[in-house]
Amino acid sequence: MKRFNIPKSALPYFIIGLLLTTLTPIIGRYFHLPDFLKGFISGLGLMLEVIAIVKIQRSKKLGKCNL
């Protein structure tokens, strides 16, 4: 099985995107946040995840692992 590592340039985008997406409902349960702010933070997290996925796909296409 061929193992492919995530490039270092995509890892921060992916981690921050996951944190923003998952922490928004948790914070919203304990603190009142307007719907606009909840949607904006969730959308920002999803956007960062998509950017990370695009960077991963481009590095796979080039064939380098960027460690």
LOVEX-154501 format. One record per residue: residue number from 1; residue in one letter; x, y, z of N, C-alpha, C, O in turn. Coordinates in nm, 4 decimals, m for minus. Each point is the difference from the previous one (the first is absolute). Example, Ala and Ser with C-alpha at 12.3 -4.5 7.8 and 13.67 -1.06 7.14 Angstrom:
<pts>
pt num: 1, residu: A, n.X: 1.3190, n.Y: m0.5690, n.Z: 0.7800, ca.X: m0.0890, ca.Y: 0.1190, ca.Z: 0.0000, c.X: 0.0900, c.Y: 0.1200, c.Z: 0.0000, o.X: 0.1036, o.Y: m0.0019, o.Z: 0.0665 .
pt num: 2, residu: S, n.X: m0.1386, n.Y: 0.1069, n.Z: m0.1385, ca.X: 0.0820, ca.Y: 0.1190, ca.Z: 0.0060, c.X: m0.0770, c.Y: 0.1090, c.Z: 0.0730, o.X: 0.0509, o.Y: 0.1108, o.Z: 0.0169 .
</pts>
This chain:
<pts>
pt num: 1, residu: M, n.X: 0.0838, n.Y: m0.1173, n.Z: 0.0000, ca.X: m0.0838, ca.Y: 0.1173, ca.Z: 0.0000, c.X: 0.0887, c.Y: 0.1242, c.Z: 0.0000, o.X: 0.0929, o.Y: 0.0115, o.Z: 0.0799 .
pt num: 2, residu: K, n.X: m0.1221, n.Y: 0.0782, n.Z: m0.1679, ca.X: 0.0771, ca.Y: 0.1233, ca.Z: m0.0086, c.X: m0.0560, c.Y: 0.1004, c.Z: 0.1000, o.X: m0.1205, o.Y: 0.0247, o.Z: 0.0046 .
pt num: 3, residu: R, n.X: 0.2095, n.Y: 0.0323, n.Z: 0.0748, ca.X: m0.0415, ca.Y: 0.0961, ca.Z: 0.1012, c.X: 0.0366, c.Y: 0.1405, c.Z: m0.0462, o.X: 0.1120, o.Y: 0.0248, o.Z: m0.0446 .
pt num: 4, residu: F, n.X: m0.2080, n.Y: 0.0668, n.Z: 0.0560, ca.X: 0.0220, ca.Y: 0.1379, ca.Z: m0.0422, c.X: m0.0156, c.Y: 0.0915, c.Z: 0.1208, o.X: m0.1019, o.Y: m0.0040, o.Z: 0.0690 .
pt num: 5, residu: N, n.X: 0.2023, n.Y: 0.0859, n.Z: m0.0442, ca.X: m0.0039, ca.Y: 0.0925, ca.Z: 0.1125, c.X: m0.0628, c.Y: 0.1320, c.Z: m0.0426, o.X: 0.0118, o.Y: 0.0418, o.Z: m0.1152 .
pt num: 6, residu: I, n.X: m0.0786, n.Y: 0.0228, n.Z: 0.2098, ca.X: m0.0596, ca.Y: 0.1307, ca.Z: m0.0256, c.X: 0.1114, c.Y: 0.1040, c.Z: 0.0008, o.X: 0.0817, o.Y: 0.0008, o.Z: 0.0921 .
pt num: 7, residu: P, n.X: m0.0761, n.Y: 0.0864, n.Z: m0.1917, ca.X: 0.1056, ca.Y: 0.1016, ca.Z: m0.0034, c.X: m0.0125, c.Y: 0.0975, c.Z: 0.1167, o.X: m0.1095, o.Y: 0.0267, o.Z: 0.0493 .
pt num: 8, residu: K, n.X: 0.2235, n.Y: 0.0254, n.Z: m0.0066, ca.X: 0.0013, ca.Y: 0.0920, ca.Z: 0.1138, c.X: m0.0729, c.Y: 0.1308, c.Z: m0.0298, o.X: m0.0489, o.Y: 0.0653, o.Z: 0.0921 .
pt num: 9, residu: S, n.X: 0.0410, n.Y: m0.0267, n.Z: m0.2175, ca.X: m0.0689, ca.Y: 0.1245, ca.Z: m0.0332, c.X: m0.1516, c.Y: m0.0135, c.Z: 0.0135, o.X: m0.0687, o.Y: 0.1003, o.Z: 0.0195 .
pt num: 10, residu: A, n.X: 0.0157, n.Y: m0.2211, n.Z: m0.0294, ca.X: m0.1450, ca.Y: m0.0210, ca.Z: 0.0083, c.X: m0.0459, c.Y: m0.0347, c.Z: 0.1410, o.X: m0.1176, o.Y: 0.0166, o.Z: 0.0322 .
pt num: 11, residu: L, n.X: 0.2065, n.Y: m0.0635, n.Z: 0.0508, ca.X: m0.0384, ca.Y: m0.0461, ca.Z: 0.1335, c.X: m0.0585, c.Y: 0.1095, c.Z: 0.0883, o.X: m0.1010, o.Y: m0.0258, o.Z: 0.0655 .
pt num: 12, residu: P, n.X: 0.1582, n.Y: 0.1475, n.Z: m0.0591, ca.X: m0.0625, ca.Y: 0.1037, ca.Z: 0.0838, c.X: m0.1407, c.Y: 0.0389, c.Z: m0.0460, o.X: m0.0887, o.Y: 0.0224, o.Z: 0.0824 .
pt num: 13, residu: Y, n.X: 0.0689, n.Y: m0.0146, n.Z: m0.2140, ca.X: m0.1334, ca.Y: 0.0312, ca.Z: m0.0512, c.X: m0.1004, c.Y: m0.1064, c.Z: 0.0436, o.X: m0.1117, o.Y: 0.0312, o.Z: 0.0413 .
pt num: 14, residu: F, n.X: 0.1530, n.Y: m0.1551, n.Z: m0.0512, ca.X: m0.0897, ca.Y: m0.1105, ca.Z: 0.0333, c.X: m0.0336, c.Y: m0.0016, c.Z: 0.1491, o.X: m0.1160, o.Y: m0.0178, o.Z: 0.0372 .
pt num: 15, residu: I, n.X: 0.2157, n.Y: 0.0361, n.Z: 0.0471, ca.X: m0.0221, ca.Y: m0.0032, ca.Z: 0.1449, c.X: m0.0864, c.Y: 0.1177, c.Z: 0.0454, o.X: m0.0937, o.Y: m0.0187, o.Z: 0.0776 .
pt num: 16, residu: I, n.X: 0.1239, n.Y: 0.1386, n.Z: m0.1245, ca.X: m0.0775, ca.Y: 0.1177, ca.Z: 0.0400, c.X: m0.1431, c.Y: m0.0100, c.Z: m0.0527, o.X: m0.0946, o.Y: 0.0377, o.Z: 0.0691 .
pt num: 17, residu: G, n.X: 0.0788, n.Y: m0.0881, n.Z: m0.1903, ca.X: m0.1347, ca.Y: m0.0181, ca.Z: m0.0553, c.X: m0.0827, c.Y: m0.0984, c.Z: 0.0806, o.X: m0.1181, o.Y: 0.0236, o.Z: 0.0254 .
pt num: 18, residu: L, n.X: 0.1799, n.Y: m0.1338, n.Z: 0.0148, ca.X: m0.0720, ca.Y: m0.0979, ca.Z: 0.0825, c.X: m0.0368, c.Y: 0.0585, c.Z: 0.1359, o.X: m0.1106, o.Y: m0.0219, o.Z: 0.0494 .
pt num: 19, residu: L, n.X: 0.2021, n.Y: 0.0955, n.Z: 0.0104, ca.X: m0.0297, ca.Y: 0.0611, ca.Z: 0.1302, c.X: m0.1137, c.Y: 0.1013, c.Z: m0.0099, o.X: m0.0900, o.Y: 0.0004, o.Z: 0.0840 .
pt num: 20, residu: L, n.X: 0.0934, n.Y: 0.0848, n.Z: m0.1854, ca.X: m0.1066, ca.Y: 0.0986, ca.Z: m0.0152, c.X: m0.1351, c.Y: m0.0667, c.Z: m0.0238, o.X: m0.1016, o.Y: 0.0428, o.Z: 0.0547 .
pt num: 21, residu: T, n.X: 0.1009, n.Y: m0.1463, n.Z: m0.1354, ca.X: m0.1250, ca.Y: m0.0675, ca.Z: m0.0323, c.X: m0.0574, c.Y: m0.0749, c.Z: 0.1206, o.X: m0.1214, o.Y: m0.0010, o.Z: 0.0199 .
pt num: 22, residu: T, n.X: 0.2060, n.Y: m0.0603, n.Z: 0.0588, ca.X: m0.0506, ca.Y: m0.0806, ca.Z: 0.1110, c.X: m0.0210, c.Y: 0.0793, c.Z: 0.1287, o.X: m0.0850, o.Y: m0.0367, o.Z: 0.0812 .
pt num: 23, residu: L, n.X: 0.1594, n.Y: 0.1428, n.Z: m0.0611, ca.X: m0.0149, ca.Y: 0.0752, ca.Z: 0.1248, c.X: m0.1150, c.Y: 0.1006, c.Z: m0.0028, o.X: m0.0451, o.Y: 0.0439, o.Z: 0.1058 .
pt num: 24, residu: T, n.X: m0.0027, n.Y: m0.0069, n.Z: m0.2230, ca.X: m0.1091, ca.Y: 0.0971, ca.Z: m0.0088, c.X: m0.1270, c.Y: m0.0487, c.Z: 0.0702, o.X: m0.0570, o.Y: 0.0769, o.Z: 0.0773 .
pt num: 25, residu: P, n.X: 0.0091, n.Y: m0.2001, n.Z: m0.0995, ca.X: m0.1197, ca.Y: m0.0434, ca.Z: 0.0725, c.X: 0.0234, c.Y: m0.0149, c.Z: 0.1510, o.X: m0.0910, o.Y: 0.0229, o.Z: 0.0797 .
pt num: 26, residu: I, n.X: 0.2118, n.Y: m0.0608, n.Z: m0.0414, ca.X: 0.0298, ca.Y: m0.0167, ca.Z: 0.1421, c.X: m0.0007, c.Y: 0.1352, c.Z: 0.0696, o.X: m0.0579, o.Y: 0.0138, o.Z: 0.1078 .
pt num: 27, residu: I, n.X: 0.1208, n.Y: 0.0852, n.Z: m0.1673, ca.X: 0.0020, ca.Y: 0.1347, ca.Z: 0.0591, c.X: m0.1409, c.Y: 0.0595, c.Z: m0.0022, o.X: m0.0396, o.Y: 0.0691, o.Z: 0.0938 .
pt num: 28, residu: G, n.X: m0.0356, n.Y: m0.0955, n.Z: m0.2000, ca.X: m0.1362, ca.Y: 0.0515, ca.Z: m0.0109, c.X: m0.0943, c.Y: m0.0572, c.Z: 0.1050, o.X: m0.1023, o.Y: 0.0610, o.Z: 0.0311 .
pt num: 29, residu: R, n.X: 0.1350, n.Y: m0.1751, n.Z: 0.0226, ca.X: m0.0837, ca.Y: m0.0588, ca.Z: 0.1043, c.X: 0.0162, c.Y: 0.0738, c.Z: 0.1325, o.X: m0.0956, o.Y: 0.0092, o.Z: 0.0770 .
pt num: 30, residu: Y, n.X: 0.2127, n.Y: 0.0427, n.Z: m0.0496, ca.X: 0.0266, ca.Y: 0.0645, ca.Z: 0.1279, c.X: m0.0084, c.Y: 0.1526, c.Z: m0.0065, o.X: m0.0282, o.Y: 0.0645, o.Z: 0.1010 .
pt num: 31, residu: F, n.X: 0.0521, n.Y: m0.0067, n.Z: m0.2176, ca.X: m0.0064, ca.Y: 0.1448, ca.Z: m0.0176, c.X: m0.0954, c.Y: 0.0304, c.Z: m0.1141, o.X: m0.0056, o.Y: m0.0731, o.Z: m0.0988 .
pt num: 32, residu: H, n.X: m0.0684, n.Y: 0.1802, n.Z: 0.1131, ca.X: m0.0914, ca.Y: 0.0391, ca.Z: m0.1061, c.X: 0.0776, c.Y: 0.0683, c.Z: m0.1121, o.X: 0.0639, o.Y: 0.1032, o.Z: 0.0206 .
pt num: 33, residu: L, n.X: m0.0706, n.Y: m0.1620, n.Z: m0.1379, ca.X: 0.0614, ca.Y: 0.0582, ca.Z: m0.1192, c.X: m0.1099, c.Y: 0.0251, c.Z: m0.1024, o.X: m0.0882, o.Y: m0.0842, o.Z: m0.0170 .
pt num: 34, residu: P, n.X: 0.0915, n.Y: 0.1965, n.Z: m0.0505, ca.X: m0.0990, ca.Y: 0.0232, ca.Z: m0.1062, c.X: 0.0158, c.Y: m0.1029, c.Z: m0.1121, o.X: 0.1082, o.Y: m0.0543, o.Z: m0.0221 .
pt num: 35, residu: D, n.X: m0.2172, n.Y: 0.0296, n.Z: m0.0467, ca.X: 0.0040, ca.Y: m0.0989, ca.Z: m0.1081, c.X: 0.0987, c.Y: 0.0391, c.Z: m0.1094, o.X: 0.0641, o.Y: m0.0860, o.Z: m0.0604 .
pt num: 36, residu: F, n.X: m0.0521, n.Y: 0.2155, n.Z: 0.0355, ca.X: 0.0947, ca.Y: 0.0459, ca.Z: m0.1009, c.X: 0.1421, c.Y: m0.0400, c.Z: 0.0369, o.X: 0.0762, o.Y: m0.0456, o.Z: m0.0853 .
pt num: 37, residu: L, n.X: m0.0401, n.Y: 0.0626, n.Z: 0.2130, ca.X: 0.1360, ca.Y: m0.0322, ca.Z: 0.0438, c.X: 0.0244, c.Y: m0.1507, c.Z: m0.0027, o.X: 0.1078, o.Y: m0.0447, o.Z: m0.0390 .
pt num: 38, residu: K, n.X: m0.2080, n.Y: m0.0341, n.Z: 0.0804, ca.X: 0.0139, ca.Y: m0.1462, ca.Z: m0.0059, c.X: 0.0213, c.Y: m0.0466, c.Z: m0.1443, o.X: 0.0874, o.Y: m0.0822, o.Z: m0.0275 .
pt num: 39, residu: G, n.X: m0.1681, n.Y: 0.1356, n.Z: m0.0634, ca.X: 0.0120, ca.Y: m0.0386, ca.Z: m0.1405, c.X: 0.1307, c.Y: 0.0443, c.Z: m0.0619, o.X: 0.0599, o.Y: m0.0722, o.Z: m0.0798 .
pt num: 40, residu: F, n.X: m0.0154, n.Y: 0.1925, n.Z: 0.1172, ca.X: 0.1258, ca.Y: 0.0505, ca.Z: m0.0545, c.X: 0.1176, c.Y: m0.0846, c.Z: 0.0462, o.X: 0.0872, o.Y: m0.0337, o.Z: m0.0801 .
pt num: 41, residu: I, n.X: m0.0837, n.Y: m0.0012, n.Z: 0.2082, ca.X: 0.1120, ca.Y: m0.0796, ca.Z: 0.0526, c.X: m0.0018, c.Y: m0.1409, c.Z: m0.0580, o.X: 0.1050, o.Y: m0.0545, o.Z: m0.0341 .
pt num: 42, residu: S, n.X: m0.2240, n.Y: m0.0048, n.Z: 0.0228, ca.X: m0.0086, ca.Y: m0.1339, ca.Z: m0.0590, c.X: 0.0414, c.Y: 0.0025, c.Z: m0.1473, o.X: 0.0712, o.Y: m0.0890, o.Z: m0.0463 .
pt num: 43, residu: G, n.X: m0.1154, n.Y: 0.1896, n.Z: m0.0257, ca.X: 0.0375, ca.Y: 0.0129, ca.Z: m0.1408, c.X: 0.1486, c.Y: 0.0235, c.Z: m0.0184, o.X: 0.0610, o.Y: m0.0522, o.Z: m0.0933 .
pt num: 44, residu: L, n.X: m0.0031, n.Y: 0.1311, n.Z: 0.1828, ca.X: 0.1439, ca.Y: 0.0229, ca.Z: m0.0052, c.X: 0.0765, c.Y: m0.1305, c.Z: 0.0238, o.X: 0.0995, o.Y: m0.0274, o.Z: m0.0671 .
pt num: 45, residu: G, n.X: m0.1463, n.Y: m0.0524, n.Z: 0.1626, ca.X: 0.0637, ca.Y: m0.1295, ca.Z: 0.0253, c.X: m0.0097, c.Y: m0.0929, c.Z: m0.1190, o.X: 0.0968, o.Y: m0.0679, o.Z: m0.0343 .
pt num: 46, residu: L, n.X: m0.2135, n.Y: 0.0643, n.Z: m0.0293, ca.X: m0.0163, ca.Y: m0.0854, ca.Z: m0.1185, c.X: 0.0866, c.Y: 0.0480, c.Z: m0.1157, o.X: 0.0554, o.Y: m0.0810, o.Z: m0.0744 .
pt num: 47, residu: M, n.X: m0.0439, n.Y: 0.2129, n.Z: 0.0591, ca.X: 0.0843, ca.Y: 0.0550, ca.Z: m0.1058, c.X: 0.1465, c.Y: m0.0401, c.Z: 0.0210, o.X: 0.0689, o.Y: m0.0362, o.Z: m0.0954 .
pt num: 48, residu: L, n.X: m0.0218, n.Y: 0.0427, n.Z: 0.2202, ca.X: 0.1383, ca.Y: m0.0380, ca.Z: 0.0278, c.X: 0.0231, c.Y: m0.1491, c.Z: m0.0254, o.X: 0.1076, o.Y: m0.0394, o.Z: m0.0450 .
pt num: 49, residu: E, n.X: m0.2069, n.Y: m0.0423, n.Z: 0.0735, ca.X: 0.0133, ca.Y: m0.1430, ca.Z: m0.0291, c.X: 0.0085, c.Y: m0.0252, c.Z: m0.1502, o.X: 0.0783, o.Y: m0.0836, o.Z: m0.0449 .
pt num: 50, residu: V, n.X: m0.1579, n.Y: 0.1552, n.Z: m0.0318, ca.X: 0.0044, ca.Y: m0.0163, ca.Z: m0.1456, c.X: 0.1346, c.Y: 0.0446, c.Z: m0.0555, o.X: 0.0544, o.Y: m0.0644, o.Z: m0.0898 .
pt num: 51, residu: I, n.X: 0.0000, n.Y: 0.1740, n.Z: 0.1423, ca.X: 0.1327, ca.Y: 0.0453, ca.Z: m0.0435, c.X: 0.1046, c.Y: m0.1071, c.Z: 0.0296, o.X: 0.0878, o.Y: m0.0259, o.Z: m0.0822 .
pt num: 52, residu: A, n.X: m0.0972, n.Y: m0.0362, n.Z: 0.1996, ca.X: 0.0952, ca.Y: m0.1064, ca.Z: 0.0349, c.X: m0.0138, c.Y: m0.1193, c.Z: m0.0940, o.X: 0.1003, o.Y: m0.0586, o.Z: m0.0408 .
pt num: 53, residu: I, n.X: m0.2233, n.Y: 0.0224, n.Z: 0.0065, ca.X: m0.0207, ca.Y: m0.1140, ca.Z: m0.0899, c.X: 0.0554, c.Y: 0.0315, c.Z: m0.1391, o.X: 0.0581, o.Y: m0.0873, o.Z: m0.0645 .
pt num: 54, residu: V, n.X: m0.0756, n.Y: 0.2101, n.Z: 0.0181, ca.X: 0.0550, ca.Y: 0.0387, ca.Z: m0.1304, c.X: 0.1527, c.Y: m0.0067, c.Z: 0.0029, o.X: 0.0613, o.Y: m0.0478, o.Z: m0.0955 .
pt num: 55, residu: K, n.X: 0.0006, n.Y: 0.0946, n.Z: 0.2032, ca.X: 0.1461, ca.Y: m0.0064, ca.Z: 0.0109, c.X: 0.0484, c.Y: m0.1453, c.Z: 0.0025, o.X: 0.1026, o.Y: m0.0323, o.Z: m0.0598 .
pt num: 56, residu: I, n.X: m0.1754, n.Y: m0.0539, n.Z: 0.1280, ca.X: 0.0379, ca.Y: m0.1420, ca.Z: 0.0050, c.X: m0.0100, c.Y: m0.0618, c.Z: m0.1397, o.X: 0.0889, o.Y: m0.0743, o.Z: m0.0416 .
pt num: 57, residu: Q, n.X: m0.1969, n.Y: 0.1048, n.Z: m0.0304, ca.X: m0.0171, ca.Y: m0.0554, ca.Z: m0.1342, c.X: 0.1079, c.Y: 0.0502, c.Z: m0.0961, o.X: 0.0484, o.Y: m0.0755, o.Z: m0.0843 .
pt num: 58, residu: R, n.X: m0.0111, n.Y: 0.2021, n.Z: 0.0971, ca.X: 0.1053, ca.Y: 0.0531, ca.Z: m0.0868, c.X: 0.1341, c.Y: m0.0653, c.Z: 0.0289, o.X: 0.0772, o.Y: m0.0267, o.Z: m0.0921 .
pt num: 59, residu: S, n.X: m0.0485, n.Y: 0.0007, n.Z: 0.2195, ca.X: 0.1281, ca.Y: m0.0637, ca.Z: 0.0309, c.X: 0.0000, c.Y: m0.1464, c.Z: m0.0448, o.X: 0.1045, o.Y: m0.0529, o.Z: m0.0377 .
pt num: 60, residu: K, n.X: m0.2204, n.Y: m0.0126, n.Z: 0.0415, ca.X: m0.0081, ca.Y: m0.1366, ca.Z: m0.0523, c.X: 0.0226, c.Y: m0.0011, c.Z: m0.1505, o.X: 0.0649, o.Y: m0.0898, o.Z: m0.0536 .
pt num: 61, residu: K, n.X: m0.1193, n.Y: 0.1908, n.Z: m0.0137, ca.X: 0.0136, ca.Y: 0.0084, ca.Z: m0.1440, c.X: 0.1455, c.Y: 0.0222, c.Z: m0.0404, o.X: 0.0468, o.Y: m0.0542, o.Z: m0.1001 .
pt num: 62, residu: L, n.X: 0.0245, n.Y: 0.1353, n.Z: 0.1802, ca.X: 0.1408, ca.Y: 0.0244, ca.Z: m0.0294, c.X: 0.0879, c.Y: m0.1178, c.Z: 0.0405, o.X: 0.1102, o.Y: m0.0161, o.Z: m0.0526 .
pt num: 63, residu: G, n.X: m0.1579, n.Y: m0.0663, n.Z: 0.1454, ca.X: 0.0736, ca.Y: m0.1183, ca.Z: 0.0392, c.X: 0.1047, c.Y: 0.0216, c.Z: 0.1055, o.X: 0.0908, o.Y: m0.0820, o.Z: 0.0136 .
pt num: 64, residu: K, n.X: m0.0999, n.Y: 0.1901, n.Z: 0.0619, ca.X: 0.0960, ca.Y: 0.0214, ca.Z: 0.1077, c.X: m0.0748, c.Y: 0.0084, c.Z: 0.1315, o.X: m0.1181, o.Y: 0.0346, o.Z: 0.0035 .
pt num: 65, residu: C, n.X: 0.1881, n.Y: m0.0667, n.Z: 0.1055, ca.X: m0.0674, ca.Y: m0.0060, ca.Z: 0.1288, c.X: 0.0306, c.Y: 0.1197, c.Z: 0.0891, o.X: m0.0665, o.Y: 0.0160, o.Z: 0.1024 .
pt num: 66, residu: N, n.X: 0.1624, n.Y: 0.0680, n.Z: m0.1351, ca.X: 0.0286, ca.Y: 0.1253, ca.Z: 0.0729, c.X: 0.0165, c.Y: m0.0179, c.Z: 0.1499, o.X: m0.0658, o.Y: 0.0693, o.Z: 0.0777 .
pt num: 67, residu: L, n.X: 0.1499, n.Y: m0.1582, n.Z: m0.0365, ca.X: 0.0242, ca.Y: m0.0159, ca.Z: 0.1441, c.X: 0.1075, c.Y: 0.0930, c.Z: 0.0356, o.X: 0.0399, o.Y: 0.0066, o.Z: 0.1162 .
</pts>
